[in-house]
Amino acid sequence: MDSYRMHPKLIEENRGSFFRVLFRNDQIPVEGFLWNIDPVSGTLFLLKDPSASSSIPSSHLEETEHRVYSIMSDAIRSFEKDDSVQPLSPEALLEWDHLLT
């Protein structure tokens, strides 16, 4: 997905899928599961879920906490879906929904 400003239905269909964000200033990329995209500002909300991290190669073995990344659209060079990573289960996504709302 080159353009991350998606129609709300497409955002909903991709919730829980694994995405990789590259920044315009060449900072270290961020990876996580899509929780939401603000349709007005384009701000991304990605989740780092430690229960799903066993299937994701990581250079940070100490990552065992739940994390939420809020990324402003101005900082994003690209936002790409990685279908090789298993999406979050509906139960895990529902747990995140309860935590974040």
Helices and strands as residue ranges (DSSP letters): H 8-14, E 18-23, E 30-37, E 44-48, G 53-55, E 67-71, G 73-75, E 76-81, H 90-100
